[in-house]
C-alpha cells in the first residue's frame, strides 16, 4: 500500500496520541515473505515497524516518521488446535477474541482476557507481554506461550516452536522476543497453551469506601478460593462515575447499574471464581459462606462497619457477562469522556491504599481540577492510574503532562513498584528506562539489541535509545 492510500488505521495507535505516516505498508502472508522483506530492508538499512491490531497505548506499533509498516492482518490463520496436547498453533495476525471463540468450539479455553481483545493480535500481545484480567490465576502472555517462530532482522528464520511443557535445552530464546515489542525479531508463529473449558463461573461484587480493606479482602479470597480465584479487579468510585457519565445512554450501562445497584462514593471489587465441577448447591453454599466470612471480618474491624460495605453473589451467566463487559469498557469510557493521561503501573497490593492517599493530594496540588479515576487488576498489583481534568481541559493536561508523569512514576518507584506493568515501553516510556533502570541493566539491553539488530532497523526508537543507521529522526 503506497503512501497516498495509507489510512489512519496504520498511522495512529488506539490513544490517538502517537501518529506518523509510514512510507509503505506491506502485508505478508507467509513466513518466507516476512523473511524476504526483512532481508531486503536489512541490506538497504530500511526501518520496519511490525504491526498487529494497533491497539498499543504507548505508541509501540506505529511509525515515528517514515518507516515501513509490516502489517500482519493477512497472517491471521489458526493453523492447528490440538485438544490432545492442549495447544494452539497460530499466525501472529490472529485476533485474540477470534482465538478464544475458536478454542471454545473444541471445549477448550485460552485464558488471556482484556478490554481490547477484539483488536489485539497474538503477535501484539506476545510482543508486549500483555497481562489482562486473569493474570492472577493463569499468568501473563509469557506464561501462556510454549514456542515461537521468529524472523530476525537480517531475514534468518529462528525455529523455536514447541508444544512441550518441559523443554530445557539451554537458554530459552523465545523469552527474549516476548515483551521486546518487535525490536529484536518479528514473531511469525506461536504455540500457545490451552486449558479445559470451565464448567461455570461465579462473580462476587463488593462495594466499599476504605481502600485499606482491599489487601485484607485479597488475603481472605486467596486463602478461601486459591484454586478458583481467577480475577480480582478494582473499579474506583471516580471511574464508575466517569463510565456512567460517558455511557449513560448505553443499555449495557443501565444493565450494569441495575445488576450492581451502584452505591454513591463507593469503590467496587469484582472477584471472578472459575469452577471445573458442575454447578451445584454446594458451590453456591460455599460462596455464601465466604461472603459471611467477609462480612464478619469487616464487622469486627475498628475502622469500618457493614453499613459501608455491600457484598453480592452473582451466579447468573448473563448477569456476570454484563458486569465483566462493563469492566472492560472502562478505558473506552475515559476516552469517550475526554483526554486522559494513562499510567500503567504495578505496585505491591499491600501499598495500594498508602499510594493513593499520598498521590491524590499531590496531584491536586499541581492543579485543583485534576483527578485520577483509576481501575485495574489489583490481584496482581496492576493499576491503571489515569489522570483526567474534571472539565476535560486538554490544554491544561498537555501542559502539566511532564510534571504529572514525573510525580506518578517517582511515587511508584518509591513504593517499589514498576513504571510499566502490561502496556510496554514503546515511544511513551523510553525516557523512563534511563531514569529508573540501573546502568548495568541498560547496557545489557543495548548489547542484546546490537546482537540481534546491529543496524537498528526493527521498530527504531522504541524501548531502546539505540540509534538506527540512516535514521531521519531527530
C-alpha positions as a Python dict, from the first residue, in 0.01 Angstrom:
ca = {
    (1, 'X'): (0, 0, 0),
    (2, 'X'): (177, 323, -115),
    (3, 'X'): (171, 638, 95),
    (4, 'X'): (-123, 833, -60),
    (5, 'X'): (-366, 549, 18),
    (6, 'X'): (-241, 478, 372),
    (7, 'X'): (-517, 535, 628),
    (8, 'X'): (-507, 623, 997),
    (9, 'X'): (-561, 255, 1071),
    (10, 'X'): (-186, 212, 1021),
    (11, 'X'): (-73, 563, 1123),
    (12, 'X'): (-222, 608, 1468),
    (13, 'X'): (-242, 396, 1780),
    (14, 'X'): (-555, 347, 1993),
    (15, 'X'): (-491, 652, 2209),
    (16, 'X'): (-457, 887, 1914),
    (17, 'X'): (-152, 1038, 2085),
    (18, 'X'): (103, 875, 1854),
    (19, 'X'): (71, 924, 1482),
    (20, 'X'): (304, 941, 1183),
    (21, 'X'): (266, 835, 823),
    (22, 'X'): (471, 535, 708),
    (23, 'X'): (634, 534, 367),
    (24, 'X'): (478, 198, 285),
    (25, 'X'): (254, -70, 435),
    (26, 'X'): (334, -430, 345),
    (27, 'X'): (103, -728, 402),
    (28, 'X'): (299, -1056, 407),
    (29, 'X'): (105, -1381, 408),
    (30, 'X'): (384, -1628, 489),
    (31, 'X'): (698, -1653, 700),
    (32, 'X'): (901, -1671, 379),
    (33, 'X'): (764, -1335, 264),
    (34, 'X'): (849, -1180, 602),
    (35, 'X'): (1200, -1322, 568),
    (36, 'X'): (1243, -1179, 220),
    (37, 'X'): (1116, -836, 328),
    (38, 'X'): (1346, -814, 628),
    (39, 'X'): (1644, -943, 431),
    (40, 'X'): (1593, -665, 177),
    (41, 'X'): (1536, -398, 444),
    (42, 'X'): (1844, -510, 635),
    (43, 'X'): (2059, -493, 323),
    (44, 'X'): (1938, -140, 243),
    (45, 'X'): (1908, -13, 604),
    (46, 'X'): (1534, 46, 577),
    (47, 'X'): (1344, 75, 903),
    (48, 'X'): (1048, -153, 974),
    (49, 'X'): (764, -133, 1228),
    (50, 'X'): (581, -465, 1291),
    (51, 'X'): (209, -407, 1345),
    (52, 'X'): (-79, -627, 1458),
    (53, 'X'): (-412, -485, 1577),
    (54, 'X'): (-254, -146, 1655),
    (55, 'X'): (-415, -136, 2000),
    (56, 'X'): (-95, -18, 2171),
    (57, 'X'): (-133, 252, 2435),
    (58, 'X'): (232, 364, 2430),
    (59, 'X'): (299, 416, 2059),
    (60, 'X'): (477, 83, 2015),
    (61, 'X'): (313, -21, 1690),
    (62, 'X'): (313, 298, 1481),
    (63, 'X'): (600, 470, 1295),
    (64, 'X'): (768, 783, 1418),
    (65, 'X'): (836, 930, 1075),
    (66, 'X'): (856, 732, 752),
    (67, 'X'): (933, 371, 840),
    (68, 'X'): (780, 77, 655),
    (69, 'X'): (488, -80, 841),
    (70, 'X'): (483, -460, 832),
    (71, 'X'): (114, -539, 887),
    (72, 'X'): (15, -893, 986),
    (73, 'X'): (-352, -855, 902),
    (74, 'X'): (-322, -1123, 631),
    (75, 'X'): (-126, -1367, 851),
    (76, 'X'): (-436, -1443, 1055),
    (77, 'X'): (-475, -1819, 1035),
    (78, 'X'): (-532, -2055, 1327),
    (79, 'X'): (-311, -2334, 1196),
    (80, 'X'): (-396, -2601, 1450),
    (81, 'X'): (-588, -2664, 1770),
    (82, 'X'): (-467, -2985, 1931),
    (83, 'X'): (-710, -3099, 2200),
    (84, 'X'): (-486, -3390, 2298),
    (85, 'X'): (-190, -3168, 2388),
    (86, 'X'): (-396, -2862, 2484),
    (87, 'X'): (-215, -2635, 2239),
    (88, 'X'): (-293, -2399, 1955),
    (89, 'X'): (-56, -2304, 1673),
    (90, 'X'): (-139, -1968, 1522),
    (91, 'X'): (-9, -1693, 1295),
    (92, 'X'): (67, -1353, 1451),
    (93, 'X'): (-230, -1170, 1299),
    (94, 'X'): (-493, -1386, 1472),
    (95, 'X'): (-718, -1162, 1683),
    (96, 'X'): (-737, -1268, 2047),
    (97, 'X'): (-1118, -1275, 2053),
    (98, 'X'): (-1126, -1499, 1744),
    (99, 'X'): (-878, -1735, 1907),
    (100, 'X'): (-1086, -1757, 2223),
    (101, 'X'): (-1402, -1832, 2023),
    (102, 'X'): (-1224, -2095, 1813),
    (103, 'X'): (-1092, -2281, 2117),
    (104, 'X'): (-1437, -2284, 2277),
    (105, 'X'): (-1565, -2490, 1983),
    (106, 'X'): (-1320, -2761, 2093),
    (107, 'X'): (-1437, -2730, 2455),
    (108, 'X'): (-1106, -2562, 2533),
    (109, 'X'): (-1012, -2228, 2681),
    (110, 'X'): (-740, -1967, 2616),
    (111, 'X'): (-743, -1761, 2935),
    (112, 'X'): (-585, -1429, 2832),
    (113, 'X'): (-854, -1161, 2851),
    (114, 'X'): (-862, -780, 2835),
    (115, 'X'): (-1071, -494, 2702),
    (116, 'X'): (-904, -468, 2360),
    (117, 'X'): (-926, -841, 2280),
    (118, 'X'): (-1144, -761, 1979),
    (119, 'X'): (-846, -570, 1831),
    (120, 'X'): (-529, -717, 1981),
    (121, 'X'): (-347, -990, 1791),
    (122, 'X'): (-130, -1280, 1902),
    (123, 'X'): (189, -1117, 1774),
    (124, 'X'): (98, -795, 1950),
    (125, 'X'): (13, -935, 2291),
    (126, 'X'): (322, -1155, 2289),
    (127, 'X'): (545, -867, 2177),
    (128, 'X'): (422, -654, 2467),
    (129, 'X'): (384, -945, 2712),
    (130, 'X'): (27, -833, 2786),
    (131, 'X'): (-145, -935, 3108),
    (132, 'X'): (-514, -860, 3146),
    (133, 'X'): (-785, -967, 3386),
    (134, 'X'): (-687, -1329, 3451),
    (135, 'X'): (-311, -1296, 3504),
    (136, 'X'): (-367, -1358, 3875),
    (137, 'X'): (-452, -1722, 3804),
    (138, 'X'): (-311, -1805, 3460),
    (139, 'X'): (-14, -1571, 3429),
    (140, 'X'): (71, -1317, 3159),
    (141, 'X'): (135, -1376, 2789),
    (142, 'X'): (483, -1516, 2853),
    (143, 'X'): (333, -1786, 3075),
    (144, 'X'): (89, -1895, 2804),
    (145, 'X'): (344, -1933, 2524),
    (146, 'X'): (522, -2265, 2460),
    (147, 'X'): (709, -2184, 2141),
    (148, 'X'): (768, -1929, 1867),
    (149, 'X'): (886, -1888, 1513),
    (150, 'X'): (1077, -1561, 1474),
    (151, 'X'): (1229, -1384, 1176),
    (152, 'X'): (1546, -1196, 1267),
    (153, 'X'): (1643, -853, 1139),
    (154, 'X'): (1859, -996, 858),
    (155, 'X'): (1583, -1232, 739),
    (156, 'X'): (1702, -1552, 904),
    (157, 'X'): (1421, -1767, 1046),
    (158, 'X'): (1460, -1886, 1404),
    (159, 'X'): (1258, -2200, 1479),
    (160, 'X'): (1175, -2205, 1849),
    (161, 'X'): (850, -2395, 1810),
    (162, 'X'): (737, -2644, 2073),
    (163, 'X'): (421, -2791, 2222),
    (164, 'X'): (608, -2924, 2525),
    (165, 'X'): (563, -2801, 2880),
    (166, 'X'): (916, -2914, 2966),
    (167, 'X'): (1191, -2833, 2717),
    (168, 'X'): (1514, -2739, 2891),
    (169, 'X'): (1771, -2730, 2611),
    (170, 'X'): (1989, -2438, 2702),
    (171, 'X'): (1873, -2076, 2713),
    (172, 'X'): (1504, -2047, 2622),
    (173, 'X'): (1542, -1787, 2347),
    (174, 'X'): (1171, -1729, 2297),
    (175, 'X'): (1163, -1521, 2614),
    (176, 'X'): (1397, -1266, 2456),
    (177, 'X'): (1134, -1189, 2193),
    (178, 'X'): (829, -1194, 2420),
    (179, 'X'): (796, -842, 2559),
    (180, 'X'): (1061, -689, 2332),
    (181, 'X'): (798, -508, 2119),
    (182, 'X'): (937, -620, 1784),
    (183, 'X'): (1278, -464, 1845),
    (184, 'X'): (1480, -789, 1839),
    (185, 'X'): (1285, -1000, 1590),
    (186, 'X'): (944, -1046, 1431),
    (187, 'X'): (710, -1320, 1554),
    (188, 'X'): (557, -1519, 1267),
    (189, 'X'): (410, -1817, 1453),
    (190, 'X'): (322, -1907, 1812),
    (191, 'X'): (245, -2224, 2006),
    (192, 'X'): (6, -2137, 2287),
    (193, 'X'): (-119, -2322, 2596),
    (194, 'X'): (-485, -2412, 2619),
    (195, 'X'): (-692, -2530, 2915),
    (196, 'X'): (-1012, -2730, 2954),
    (197, 'X'): (-1325, -2521, 2925),
    (198, 'X'): (-1453, -2431, 3275),
    (199, 'X'): (-1794, -2564, 3371),
    (200, 'X'): (-1916, -2234, 3514),
    (201, 'X'): (-1812, -1910, 3680),
    (202, 'X'): (-1924, -1710, 3980),
    (203, 'X'): (-1876, -1341, 4045),
    (204, 'X'): (-1870, -1166, 4381),
    (205, 'X'): (-1909, -788, 4384),
    (206, 'X'): (-1800, -584, 4685),
    (207, 'X'): (-1881, -215, 4723),
    (208, 'X'): (-1681, -32, 4988),
    (209, 'X'): (-1533, 306, 5083),
    (210, 'X'): (-1200, 235, 5253),
    (211, 'X'): (-914, 132, 5020),
    (212, 'X'): (-735, -6, 5323),
    (213, 'X'): (-959, -311, 5302),
    (214, 'X'): (-851, -418, 4954),
    (215, 'X'): (-546, -609, 5075),
    (216, 'X'): (-727, -797, 5359),
    (217, 'X'): (-1007, -883, 5113),
    (218, 'X'): (-748, -1024, 4877),
    (219, 'X'): (-581, -1228, 5151),
    (220, 'X'): (-916, -1379, 5253),
    (221, 'X'): (-1006, -1456, 4892),
    (222, 'X'): (-672, -1626, 4827),
    (223, 'X'): (-698, -1829, 5146),
    (224, 'X'): (-1054, -1942, 5077),
    (225, 'X'): (-1051, -1966, 4696),
    (226, 'X'): (-688, -2013, 4595),
    (227, 'X'): (-763, -2251, 4306),
    (228, 'X'): (-1084, -2084, 4187),
    (229, 'X'): (-991, -1714, 4207),
    (230, 'X'): (-917, -1604, 3851),
    (231, 'X'): (-973, -1228, 3869),
    (232, 'X'): (-959, -964, 4142),
    (233, 'X'): (-1042, -628, 3986),
    (234, 'X'): (-1094, -282, 4130),
    (235, 'X'): (-1308, -2, 3990),
    (236, 'X'): (-1263, 322, 4184),
    (237, 'X'): (-1561, 540, 4264),
    (238, 'X'): (-1431, 802, 4019),
    (239, 'X'): (-1401, 561, 3727),
    (240, 'X'): (-1756, 437, 3791),
    (241, 'X'): (-1873, 797, 3774),
    (242, 'X'): (-1677, 853, 3451),
    (243, 'X'): (-1827, 541, 3292),
    (244, 'X'): (-2182, 632, 3387),
    (245, 'X'): (-2136, 988, 3259),
    (246, 'X'): (-1974, 877, 2934),
    (247, 'X'): (-2206, 587, 2855),
    (248, 'X'): (-2524, 685, 3038),
    (249, 'X'): (-2731, 631, 2723),
    (250, 'X'): (-2599, 281, 2659),
    (251, 'X'): (-2835, -4, 2757),
    (252, 'X'): (-2536, -200, 2889),
    (253, 'X'): (-2457, 77, 3139),
    (254, 'X'): (-2810, 71, 3279),
    (255, 'X'): (-2797, -309, 3294),
    (256, 'X'): (-2470, -298, 3487),
    (257, 'X'): (-2609, -34, 3720),
    (258, 'X'): (-2920, -246, 3780),
    (259, 'X'): (-2714, -559, 3843),
    (260, 'X'): (-2468, -393, 4077),
    (261, 'X'): (-2700, -127, 4221),
    (262, 'X'): (-2415, 124, 4239),
    (263, 'X'): (-2379, 297, 4574),
    (264, 'X'): (-2259, 662, 4557),
    (265, 'X'): (-1895, 722, 4654),
    (266, 'X'): (-1815, 352, 4675),
    (267, 'X'): (-1533, 163, 4509),
    (268, 'X'): (-1610, -179, 4362),
    (269, 'X'): (-1416, -503, 4370),
    (270, 'X'): (-1509, -776, 4123),
    (271, 'X'): (-1395, -1127, 4209),
    (272, 'X'): (-1426, -1399, 3947),
    (273, 'X'): (-1428, -1763, 4056),
    (274, 'X'): (-1378, -2024, 3785),
    (275, 'X'): (-1505, -2376, 3850),
    (276, 'X'): (-1430, -2705, 3679),
    (277, 'X'): (-1703, -2902, 3852),
    (278, 'X'): (-2072, -2879, 3755),
    (279, 'X'): (-2268, -2603, 3924),
    (280, 'X'): (-2426, -2725, 4244),
    (281, 'X'): (-2594, -2611, 4561),
    (282, 'X'): (-2268, -2698, 4736),
    (283, 'X'): (-2059, -2447, 4538),
    (284, 'X'): (-2323, -2176, 4589),
    (285, 'X'): (-2332, -2257, 4959),
    (286, 'X'): (-1953, -2231, 4972),
    (287, 'X'): (-1971, -1887, 4811),
    (288, 'X'): (-2234, -1774, 5060),
    (289, 'X'): (-2011, -1893, 5345),
    (290, 'X'): (-1724, -1691, 5202),
    (291, 'X'): (-1941, -1380, 5188),
    (292, 'X'): (-2034, -1431, 5554),
    (293, 'X'): (-1663, -1457, 5640),
    (294, 'X'): (-1601, -1128, 5459),
    (295, 'X'): (-1883, -958, 5644),
    (296, 'X'): (-1763, -1088, 5978),
    (297, 'X'): (-1411, -968, 5903),
    (298, 'X'): (-1529, -614, 5834),
    (299, 'X'): (-1778, -607, 6119),
    (300, 'X'): (-1502, -694, 6364),
    (301, 'X'): (-1274, -420, 6226),
    (302, 'X'): (-1240, -100, 6422),
    (303, 'X'): (-1212, 104, 6102),
    (304, 'X'): (-1544, 38, 5936),
    (305, 'X'): (-1887, -116, 5968),
    (306, 'X'): (-2115, -315, 5745),
    (307, 'X'): (-2324, -7, 5663),
    (308, 'X'): (-2045, 95, 5422),
    (309, 'X'): (-1990, -246, 5262),
    (310, 'X'): (-2224, -423, 5020),
    (311, 'X'): (-2142, -776, 4905),
    (312, 'X'): (-2338, -968, 4643),
    (313, 'X'): (-2309, -1308, 4478),
    (314, 'X'): (-2379, -1328, 4103),
    (315, 'X'): (-2437, -1677, 3964),
    (316, 'X'): (-2645, -1596, 3656),
    (317, 'X'): (-2419, -1612, 3345),
    (318, 'X'): (-2592, -1321, 3170),
    (319, 'X'): (-2566, -1107, 3482),
    (320, 'X'): (-2198, -1185, 3514),
    (321, 'X'): (-2135, -1112, 3147),
    (322, 'X'): (-2296, -771, 3197),
    (323, 'X'): (-2069, -690, 3491),
    (324, 'X'): (-1746, -802, 3324),
    (325, 'X'): (-1848, -639, 2997),
    (326, 'X'): (-1892, -313, 3186),
    (327, 'X'): (-1549, -356, 3346),
    (328, 'X'): (-1387, -400, 3004),
    (329, 'X'): (-1544, -78, 2873),
    (330, 'X'): (-1374, 147, 3131),
    (331, 'X'): (-1085, 251, 2900),
    (332, 'X'): (-1340, 334, 2629),
    (333, 'X'): (-1540, 538, 2879),
    (334, 'X'): (-1240, 751, 2968),
    (335, 'X'): (-1159, 801, 2603),
    (336, 'X'): (-1520, 899, 2526),
    (337, 'X'): (-1547, 1147, 2812),
    (338, 'X'): (-1228, 1337, 2741),
    (339, 'X'): (-847, 1345, 2723),
    (340, 'X'): (-663, 1111, 2958),
    (341, 'X'): (-302, 1072, 3068),
    (342, 'X'): (-250, 698, 3106),
    (343, 'X'): (-17, 548, 3365),
    (344, 'X'): (2, 169, 3354),
    (345, 'X'): (181, 82, 3677),
    (346, 'X'): (221, -201, 3924),
    (347, 'X'): (297, -198, 4293),
    (348, 'X'): (267, -428, 4596),
    (349, 'X'): (-103, -467, 4675),
    (350, 'X'): (-35, -400, 5043),
    (351, 'X'): (78, -49, 4940),
    (352, 'X'): (-225, 45, 4728),
    (353, 'X'): (-412, 246, 4990),
    (354, 'X'): (-99, 438, 5102),
    (355, 'X'): (-1, 504, 4742),
    (356, 'X'): (-341, 655, 4651),
    (357, 'X'): (-359, 855, 4976),
    (358, 'X'): (-17, 1004, 4906),
    (359, 'X'): (-51, 1064, 4533),
    (360, 'X'): (-405, 1204, 4500),
    (361, 'X'): (-335, 1519, 4711),
    (362, 'X'): (-6, 1578, 4527),
    (363, 'X'): (-197, 1560, 4200),
    (364, 'X'): (-446, 1822, 4319),
    (365, 'X'): (-158, 2043, 4430),
    (366, 'X'): (-47, 2058, 4067),
    (367, 'X'): (-396, 2168, 3966),
    (368, 'X'): (-719, 2151, 4172),
    (369, 'X'): (-922, 2013, 3879),
    (370, 'X'): (-701, 1707, 3826),
    (371, 'X'): (-827, 1367, 3939),
    (372, 'X'): (-734, 1003, 3879),
    (373, 'X'): (-1025, 768, 3809),
    (374, 'X'): (-819, 452, 3849),
    (375, 'X'): (-903, 89, 3793),
    (376, 'X'): (-709, -228, 3732),
    (377, 'X'): (-605, -582, 3802),
    (378, 'X'): (-513, -528, 4166),
    (379, 'X'): (-490, -901, 4235),
    (380, 'X'): (-156, -893, 4051),
    (381, 'X'): (-71, -537, 4157),
    (382, 'X'): (-152, -371, 3823),
    (383, 'X'): (-328, -34, 3848),
    (384, 'X'): (-425, 199, 3564),
    (385, 'X'): (-377, 535, 3737),
    (386, 'X'): (-514, 750, 3457),
    (387, 'X'): (-531, 1124, 3513),
    (388, 'X'): (-810, 1345, 3377),
    (389, 'X'): (-929, 1705, 3412),
    (390, 'X'): (-1273, 1750, 3568),
    (391, 'X'): (-1376, 1981, 3284),
    (392, 'X'): (-1185, 1788, 3015),
    (393, 'X'): (-940, 2074, 2957),
    (394, 'X'): (-692, 1925, 2712),
    (395, 'X'): (-458, 2226, 2718),
    (396, 'X'): (-407, 2206, 3094),
    (397, 'X'): (-348, 1832, 3077),
    (398, 'X'): (-98, 1872, 2796),
    (399, 'X'): (91, 2148, 2977),
    (400, 'X'): (110, 1952, 3301),
    (401, 'X'): (174, 1609, 3145),
    (402, 'X'): (553, 1601, 3214),
    (403, 'X'): (505, 1705, 3578),
    (404, 'X'): (221, 1457, 3627),
    (405, 'X'): (425, 1173, 3479),
    (406, 'X'): (726, 1255, 3696),
    (407, 'X'): (506, 1272, 4005),
    (408, 'X'): (329, 943, 3934),
    (409, 'X'): (634, 741, 3837),
    (410, 'X'): (860, 877, 4111),
    (411, 'X'): (594, 780, 4364),
    (412, 'X'): (550, 436, 4208),
    (413, 'X'): (922, 363, 4222),
    (414, 'X'): (938, 490, 4581),
    (415, 'X'): (678, 224, 4666),
    (416, 'X'): (892, -47, 4500),
    (417, 'X'): (658, -56, 4203),
    (418, 'X'): (713, -64, 3826),
    (419, 'X'): (657, 222, 3579),
    (420, 'X'): (523, -21, 3319),
    (421, 'X'): (307, -319, 3404),
    (422, 'X'): (145, -457, 3088),
    (423, 'X'): (135, -193, 2814),
    (424, 'X'): (507, -196, 2738),
    (425, 'X'): (753, 86, 2672),
    (426, 'X'): (701, 194, 2309),
    (427, 'X'): (765, 561, 2241),
    (428, 'X'): (597, 693, 2553),
    (429, 'X'): (812, 538, 2825),
    (430, 'X'): (1151, 511, 2659),
    (431, 'X'): (1289, 802, 2864),
    (432, 'X'): (1178, 628, 3184),
    (433, 'X'): (1416, 342, 3113),
    (434, 'X'): (1710, 581, 3162),
    (435, 'X'): (1552, 749, 3461),
    (436, 'X'): (1476, 440, 3666),
    (437, 'X'): (1677, 140, 3545),
    (438, 'X'): (2035, 72, 3656),
    (439, 'X'): (2310, 147, 3406),
    (440, 'X'): (2416, -219, 3404),
    (441, 'X'): (2065, -323, 3301),
    (442, 'X'): (2056, -67, 3020),
    (443, 'X'): (2398, -176, 2895),
    (444, 'X'): (2285, -538, 2884),
    (445, 'X'): (1969, -445, 2693),
    (446, 'X'): (2173, -241, 2444),
    (447, 'X'): (2405, -537, 2394),
    (448, 'X'): (2108, -759, 2313),
    (449, 'X'): (1982, -504, 2059),
    (450, 'X'): (2327, -482, 1898),
    (451, 'X'): (2347, -860, 1874),
    (452, 'X'): (2006, -921, 1719),
    (453, 'X'): (1964, -599, 1520),
    (454, 'X'): (2304, -432, 1466),
    (455, 'X'): (2167, -188, 1206),
    (456, 'X'): (1871, -92, 1423),
    (457, 'X'): (1609, -146, 1153),
    (458, 'X'): (1345, -312, 1375),
    (459, 'X'): (1095, -76, 1539),
    (460, 'X'): (1350, 205, 1576),
    (461, 'X'): (1330, 448, 1867),
    (462, 'X'): (1107, 214, 2066),
    (463, 'X'): (1219, 71, 2402),
    (464, 'X'): (1589, 144, 2331),
    (465, 'X'): (1780, 465, 2273),
    (466, 'X'): (1982, 271, 2018),
    (467, 'X'): (2043, 497, 1716),
    (468, 'X'): (1945, 324, 1391),
    (469, 'X'): (2164, 351, 1083),
    (470, 'X'): (2039, 604, 825),
    (471, 'X'): (1787, 747, 1072),
    (472, 'X'): (1596, 1057, 963),
    (473, 'X'): (1466, 1117, 1315),
    (474, 'X'): (1594, 1385, 1543),
}
